Amino acid sequence: MHLPRTAAAATTALIIIILTAAVDILVITASPNQQLPNFTAVIIFGDSTVDTGNNNYLPDAVFRADHRPYGENFPTGQPTGRFSDGKLLPDFFASILGIKQLVPPFLHPNLSDSDIRTGVSFASIITEHWVHIIIMQRIYNMGGRTIVVGGLPPIGCLPIQMTVKLKNPFDRRCVETQNQGSQSYNAKLKKLLAKLQSSLAGSTVTYSNVYDPLLDMITHPSKYGFVETKQGCCGSGLVEMAALCNEESPTCGKEMASNYVFWDSVHPTSTAYQILATNLSQQLASALSSASPPSS
C-alpha cells in the first residue's frame, strides 16, 4: 500500500487511527489555553465508523452505505458511503482543525491534488490492528509526528449487541461483560502506545478515549439533547445496518435523527459524531499542551 507522500511527510499532518468496532452540541474549538497547532492534513485509518466511502469502491465489500436512507442529513442529502445519516467524525474533526469540511475516501476515483495534500480516509481498506502499528512506524519514518489512536467504545451498549447478546432482546440495557472487554482492551492499548511513543523520538502518540464520551451520551442523554439511546433510528433500530437499513426501512425521521445516539444498530448519528469530534479535539489539545514540541 502506497501512502500519499505529500500529506504524510509533513510534520503538521495529523494521523488518526480508530480501532473501534463502532465508533469514535455545536462544533467548538479547544479552549483558549489549549490551542491546537496549525495542522495541514488529517489522515484516517480505521473501520466503518470513520470510512467516508471507501467501501463503495471495494468489489468484495459486503457492507455498504451507498444507498438511502444513509446520508439523508448529509449536506447534499445523498448517500455517500458514510455509515450514518450525515457527516462522520473525520469530517467534523477536519472542520474543527480548519483543514476542510469533508474528508474524502482514498479510493474515490476523482481525488484532486488538494484532497491528497490535506488528507483522506483509508478506513475499511486495512483494518488489522498489527498493520496499523506498521503504518504508524512508516508514517513516522516519512516525517509524521502527531498520531491519535482511538480505543474501543462501550461495545456492550451498541443496539445490535443488546439484541443478540441478551436473553430478552427487548430488555434494552448494556451488556456489561462486553463493556468490561472494551475497558480491558483500552487499558492494554494505552500501555502499548506509551511504549510506542518512547521508541519514536519526537513523536506525540495520543490515546483517544472514545469509551467514556460515548457512554456518557448513553447514560446521560439529556445533557446532549438525546432522547433514544438503546436503538437506532433506522428500521426497528434493533438489528438494521448496511443492506438491512435500506429504502424500504422506516426511520425515526430526518429531523428526529438528532435525538438518537445511534443511526443504525451499530453506527452513531451525525450528531453523536459531532460531539465525539469536539471531545477528541479537546483531548488532543490537552495532550499536546503537556507534550514537548515535536522535532522535525
N, C-alpha and C positions, 0 to 999 in steps of 0.2 A: 504494500500500500504506500503511495507517494503522498506526503503531506505538502500543502501549498507553502513553499519556502518563503514567499514574500510575507505571509502572515506569521508563520511560526518562528521565523528568525528574529523578529523584533522583540526586544525585551519588554516592550509595552503591550505585548499581546497577552491576553488572559485566557488560560486554558481551563475549561470546566469539564470535569468528568463526573457524571451522575451514575451511581451504581444501584440506583433504586429499582425496585420491582414495580413501582408505580410513582409516582413521584419519585425536582424537588419540587376597601381602603383605596386611596389614590396612590399613584406612583410618587414616591418621595425620594430624595437623595439622602445620603448619610448625614448625620447631624454635623453642625458646623465644626466641631472639634475632632471630627473623624472623616476628613475629606479623602475621597478616593483619587488615586493617580489618574493621569490622562491616558487611559488605555486606548490603543488604536485598533485593536481587534479582539474578538472573542471567539474561541474555537471550542466546539462542544463535542463530547463523546458521551455515549450512554445508551439508554433503551428507548422505548416508545414514548416515555414521558417527556423526552427532550428531542424527539425526532420531528423535525419540521417538514418532513415529506420524503425522506429517502426511500421509505417503503414503497412509494409509488413507482419506483424505478428498479426495484429488486424483483426479478422474474419469479423467484421462488417464495416470495413473501406471502404467507398465509393471512396474516392480519394486516388489514389496510383501513385507512380512514379517508379514502378519496371519494367518499360518497356522502350524501345527506343522511342524517341531519348534522353530521360533523361540519363544523365551520359556520354554523348559522349566525354566530355572533362575531365572526372574523370581519375585518374591515370591508372586504369585498362581498361578504355574505355567502361565499362559496367554500366548499370543502377543499383543503389543500394537502391533506395527508396528515395534518396535525390531529392527534387523538384528544380532541376537546371541542368545545363549542366556539372557541376563538383562539387567541394567541396563547403561546406556551411560555414557560419560564425563561428560555433563552431570549425570546423576543422582548419581554418586559425588562430583562436584565440588561440587554444591549441598549435599550432605550434609556434606562437609568444611568448607564455609563456615558451616554451621549454619543454612542457609536452609530447606531441606526435603529430603525423601528422594527425591522423584521430580520431574522437570521435565516437565510435560505439553506436548503439541504444541499450537501456537497454533490449529490448525483443529479441535480437539476441540469437539464441539457443546455440551458441558456444563461449560465453563470457569467457574470461580467468580471473584468479585472478588479473592479472596485469591490465586488462581492468577495472575491478571494482575499484581497488585501485587508478587508475589515472583518472577515471571519465567516465561517459556515458551520453547519452541524453535520458531524459524521455519525450521529446516533443511528442505531439499528444496523449499521454496516458491520461494526465489530462490537460484540457485547461481552466477550470473555474477559474476566477481571484481570487475569495474568497478562493478557495482551495490552490492557490499559496501562499496566505498570511499565511494559516495554515502551509503549508510546510516550509515556511521561519522560522516560530516560532519553528517548530520541529527540523529543522536543527540547529538552534541557540542553542537549548537545548542539542543537541548532540555535540556541540563544534564548529560549523561553525561560522565564524565571518565576512567573506567578501562576500557580496551579491550584485549583479548587476541586476537591473531591467530595462529592455528596455521599452521605451514608444512606442506610435503608430507612424507609418510613415505618410507621406502625402498621406493618403489613396485615396484622390481625384485624385492623379497623377498615380494610377495604370491603366494600359491599359484597364482592364476589366471595371473599373469604368467610364472611358471616353466613353466606348462603350455603357454601359447600362444606364448611367445617363444623357448623353447629348442628346438633341433633334436630333442633326445630329451627328451620331457616327463617321463620317469622319472628323468632326471638332475637331481635336485632341488637346485638352487643358485640364488642370487640373480642376477638379470640386471643386471650391473654398469653397462651403458650407461643403463639406466633409473634406477638409483640416482644416477648422475652427473647426470642430468637433474634429479632432485629436488634435489640439492645446489646446482646452478646456480640453480635457481628460488628456493630458500630464501635464497641469498646476495643475490639481487636484491630479494627481499621485505623483508629486514632493512633494506636501504638505503632502500627506499621508505617503510617505517614510520618510520624516523628522520626523514625529511623531513616526513612527515605530522604527526608529533608536534610538530615545530618550528613548524608552521603552526596548531596547535590549542593555544593558550596554556592552561597549567594542566592539560593532559591527561597521562595516562600510557598510552601506546600500547606494548604489550609484545608482542614476538615470542615465540611459544611453540615451543620446539624439540621437535617430535614425532619427528623423524628419529632422533636418537641414542638416546632411551629405547627405541623400538621395535626398532631394530637391535640394541641390547644384549640385549634379550629373545631375539632370534632367534639371535644368535651366542654368547650365554652363558646358555642356557635354565636350567641347573641352579641359577643364582643366584636364580631366581624360582620354582622348583618346576615348570618346564615340561619336558615330555618330547618333544613333537612341535611343530616349528616350520615345516615345509615343506608341510603340507597341512592342510586344515580338518577339523573334527570331523564335519561333515555330509556324508553320502554318501561318495564316494571321496576327497573333500577336494581334488580336482584342479580341478574346474570348477563345482561346485554353488554356487548362490546364488539368492536370491529364489525364483522358481517352480520352479527345479530342485532346490532344497532344500525338500522337502515331506514330507508324512506318510508317503509311500512310501520315503523315503530313510533308510537305516540311519544311525545316528550312532555316535560313539565311546562314547556313554553319558552319561546325565545327570551321574553322579558323576565321569566321566573328563574332562569338558569343561575343567575347571580345569587339566588337564595340557597343554592345547593353547593356543598363542598365537592361532590363528585358529579362528573358529566355522564360517564357510563359506569359500569360496575368496577372499574379499575382506575380510571384516569380522572384527575381533578378537573373542575371547571376552570375557565379562563380567569374568573375572579379569584379562585384559590391560588392559581399560579401567580397572579399578580402580587398577592400577599407574600407568597414564598419568595418571589424575586426581591421584594423590598427587604424582607428579613435577611436574605442572602447578602445583599449589598451592605447591610449593617454589620453582619458577621465579618465580611471581608474587610471593611473599613477598620473594624476593631483589631483584626489580626494584623493588618498592615501597619497600623499605628504602633503596635508593640514589637514589630519586627525591625531588624536592621535593614537599611536601604539595600536592595539587591544590587549585586555587582554586575557589570556588563562583561 
